[in-house]
Amino acid sequence: MKAAEMFKVEGYGAIVTGGASGLGLAFTEVLAEHGARVTVFDLDQQRIDSEVQRLSALGYDVSGMRVDVTDRADMHDAFAQVHATYGRLDVVFANAGIDSGPGFVTLDRTQRVSEGAIENYEDARWNKVIETNLNSVFTTVKAAARYMKPQRSGRIIITTSAAALLIESGVGAAYMAAKAGVAHFMRTMAQELARYQVTVNAIAPGPFITNIGGGHAFRPEVQEAFGATVPLGRMASTEEIKGLALLLASPASSFITGAQISIDGGATLGQLFEQG
């Protein structure tokens, strides 16, 4: 099979949760650009409308639905609607997630942060992050499996994080706990669904410039702080995740399952390169 055929997703029916911005929008774009039919699930109706209109004007088959990934009934109804529209479900990106607030130190690790200390960590914040970043992935995979198992094919790709592999003390504890849990859940699902030829993998991004956490990643000082933790010395743009996303969504990944692939500029190597 030629490379162009290996990466072909034309005509695929796909869902991307949190697909109207950030990494989710990059996943939506790369699938649509290669001929997939993509439905975006997101909470921000204005952003859904804007991105669907923009991508549709380019000739891509993209639609959107306002879906709360923490509402299990809402999610299952939305999956049913998409499956009825496409007649099948080939690719699902379980991507939706939220920031968990500060960790117990600043991003540059020079000062303690009282708000992020465990004795001050708000119960409501912990519960919201776990519900959005962990429990919603369970719901997404459960819904996807209902349609992929009978057709004996499918690709499920979960967004984890470098925080699933590292202790990022500048990031809130709930985020790290959720992402580590999602990573292990992914491996369990890969084992369970393999007999149905459904692959389950994860993308573990390092520091990318997105709107998560109120868009603080666009601030120069934040980019500098994160860049100092990355051997490549910078944060990434969302364009840089598209190649990996297409790989995992396409036939090129037919023998990859249970893998968590880091895309982090070397952040998880455990040490920084000497600069100079």
C-alpha positions in Angstrom: 0.0 0.0 0.0 1.3 3.4 -0.9 1.8 6.0 1.8 -1.1 8.2 0.4 -3.4 5.2 0.8 -2.2 4.4 4.3 -3.1 7.8 5.6 -6.5 8.0 3.7 -9.5 8.9 5.9 -11.8 10.1 3.1 -15.4 9.3 3.9 -14.8 8.4 7.5 -17.4 9.4 10.0 -15.7 11.1 12.9 -16.4 12.8 16.2 -14.1 15.2 18.1 -15.0 16.2 21.6 -13.8 19.7 22.5 -13.4 20.1 18.8 -14.0 23.8 18.3 -10.8 25.1 19.7 -7.2 24.3 20.6 -5.9 20.7 20.0 -9.5 19.6 19.3 -9.8 22.1 16.4 -6.5 20.8 15.0 -7.9 17.3 15.1 -11.1 18.5 13.4 -9.1 20.3 10.7 -6.7 17.5 9.8 -9.6 15.0 9.5 -11.7 17.3 7.4 -8.7 18.4 5.2 -8.3 14.7 4.3 -11.9 14.1 3.4 -13.4 12.8 6.7 -16.9 13.8 7.7 -16.5 15.4 11.1 -18.9 16.3 13.9 -17.6 18.7 16.5 -18.9 18.3 20.1 -18.3 21.4 22.2 -19.9 23.6 24.8 -19.2 26.9 23.1 -22.0 27.4 20.6 -20.5 30.6 19.2 -17.2 28.9 18.5 -18.9 25.9 17.0 -20.8 28.1 14.6 -17.8 30.1 13.7 -15.5 27.1 13.0 -18.1 25.0 11.2 -18.9 28.0 9.0 -15.2 28.6 8.3 -14.4 25.0 7.5 -17.6 24.4 5.5 -16.7 27.5 3.3 -13.5 25.7 2.5 -15.5 22.8 1.2 -15.0 20.4 4.1 -17.8 18.2 5.6 -18.0 19.5 9.1 -20.9 20.0 11.5 -21.2 20.8 15.1 -23.4 20.0 18.1 -23.5 21.7 21.5 -22.8 18.8 23.8 -21.8 18.7 27.5 -19.4 15.8 27.8 -20.2 15.4 31.5 -23.8 14.8 30.7 -23.9 11.1 29.9 -27.4 11.0 28.5 -26.6 14.0 26.3 -23.5 12.3 25.0 -25.2 9.0 24.1 -28.0 10.9 22.3 -25.4 12.9 20.4 -23.5 9.8 19.4 -26.7 8.2 18.2 -27.5 11.2 16.0 -24.1 11.2 14.4 -24.2 7.5 13.7 -27.6 7.8 12.2 -26.3 10.6 9.9 -23.1 8.8 8.8 -24.3 5.3 9.0 -21.1 4.3 10.7 -18.5 5.7 13.1 -14.9 5.3 12.2 -12.9 7.8 14.4 -13.5 9.3 17.8 -11.2 11.8 19.5 -11.9 11.9 23.2 -10.3 15.3 23.6 -12.4 17.6 25.7 -10.8 18.8 28.9 -10.3 21.8 31.2 -7.5 23.3 33.2 -7.3 22.5 36.9 -5.9 25.8 38.2 -2.4 26.3 39.6 -0.2 23.7 41.1 1.6 24.2 44.4 4.4 26.2 42.8 4.6 28.7 40.0 5.4 27.5 36.5 9.0 28.6 36.9 9.1 26.6 40.1 10.5 29.6 42.1 7.6 30.2 44.5 5.0 28.3 46.4 1.3 28.9 45.4 -1.1 28.8 48.3 -4.2 28.2 46.1 -2.6 25.1 44.7 -1.6 23.6 48.0 -3.5 20.4 48.8 -5.1 21.7 52.0 -6.5 24.7 50.1 -7.6 22.8 46.9 -11.3 23.3 46.4 -13.4 20.1 46.4 -15.6 21.6 43.7 -12.7 22.2 41.4 -11.3 18.7 42.0 -14.7 17.2 41.2 -15.2 19.3 38.0 -11.8 18.4 36.6 -12.2 14.7 37.3 -15.7 14.7 35.8 -14.5 16.5 32.7 -11.1 15.1 32.1 -11.5 11.5 33.3 -15.2 10.5 33.6 -16.2 12.1 30.3 -13.5 9.9 28.5 -15.2 6.8 30.0 -18.5 8.1 28.6 -17.0 8.8 25.2 -15.3 5.4 24.8 -18.4 3.6 26.0 -20.6 5.4 23.4 -18.0 4.8 20.7 -17.7 1.1 21.4 -21.4 0.6 21.0 -21.1 1.4 17.3 -17.5 0.3 16.6 -17.8 -3.2 18.0 -20.6 -4.4 15.7 -18.8 -3.0 12.6 -15.6 -4.5 13.8 -13.5 -1.5 13.1 -12.7 1.9 14.5 -10.1 4.3 15.9 -10.4 5.8 19.4 -7.8 8.5 20.2 -7.6 9.9 23.7 -5.9 13.2 24.6 -3.8 12.5 27.7 -0.8 14.8 28.6 2.8 14.9 29.5 1.3 15.3 33.0 0.3 11.7 32.8 4.0 10.9 32.7 5.6 13.7 34.7 5.0 15.4 38.0 4.3 18.9 36.8 4.3 20.8 40.1 3.1 24.0 38.4 -0.1 22.3 37.2 -3.1 21.5 39.5 -3.1 18.0 41.1 -6.6 17.2 39.7 -5.3 17.5 36.1 -2.4 15.2 36.7 -4.6 12.6 38.5 -7.2 12.7 35.7 -4.7 12.4 32.9 -2.8 9.5 34.6 -6.1 7.8 35.1 -7.1 8.3 31.5 -3.8 6.8 30.3 -4.4 3.6 32.2 -8.0 3.5 31.1 -6.8 3.7 27.5 -4.6 0.7 27.9 -7.5 -1.3 29.5 -9.8 -0.4 26.6 -7.2 -1.3 24.0 -7.1 -4.8 25.5 -10.8 -5.1 25.7 -11.6 -3.8 22.2 -8.7 -5.4 20.3 -10.7 -8.5 19.4 -13.2 -6.3 17.6 -10.4 -4.6 15.5 -11.0 -1.3 17.4 -7.8 0.4 18.3 -7.4 2.7 21.3 -4.4 5.0 21.6 -3.5 8.2 23.3 -1.7 11.4 22.4 0.2 12.9 25.3 0.9 16.5 24.4 3.5 18.6 26.2 3.1 22.4 26.3 1.0 23.6 23.3 -0.3 27.2 22.8 -4.0 26.8 23.2 -6.9 28.6 25.0 -7.0 26.2 27.9 -6.8 27.9 31.3 -8.1 31.2 29.9 -5.5 31.5 27.1 -2.6 32.1 29.5 -0.3 30.1 27.1 -0.4 33.1 24.7 1.4 35.2 27.3 5.2 35.6 26.6 6.1 34.9 30.2 4.2 31.7 30.2 5.7 30.6 27.0 9.2 31.4 28.4 8.5 29.4 31.6 7.2 26.3 29.7 9.9 26.6 27.1 12.6 26.4 29.8 11.2 22.9 30.7 11.4 21.6 27.1 14.7 20.5 25.4 13.5 22.0 22.1 13.2 25.3 24.1 9.7 26.4 23.1 6.0 25.6 23.2 4.3 24.1 20.2 1.7 25.3 17.8 -1.5 23.3 17.3 -0.5 22.7 13.7 2.3 20.4 15.0 0.0 17.8 16.4 -1.9 17.2 13.1 0.5 14.6 11.7 0.3 12.4 14.7 -3.5 12.7 14.8 -3.8 11.7 11.2 -1.5 8.7 11.8 -3.6 7.4 14.6 -6.9 8.0 12.8 -5.9 6.3 9.6 -5.1 2.8 8.3 -1.4 3.6 8.8 -1.9 2.8 12.5 -3.7 -0.5 12.0 -1.2 -2.4 14.2 -0.9 0.3 16.9 -3.1 0.0 20.0 -2.6 0.7 23.7 0.1 3.2 22.9 0.5 6.6 24.5 2.6 8.7 22.2 4.3 11.8 23.6 4.5 14.9 21.5 6.3 17.2 23.8 9.5 18.6 22.4 11.4 16.1 24.6 9.8 17.3 27.9 9.4 13.8 29.2 13.1 12.8 28.7 13.7 13.8 32.3 16.5 16.3 31.7 17.2 19.3 29.6 19.8 19.7 26.9 22.7 22.0 27.7 22.0 25.2 25.9 24.6 27.0 23.9 
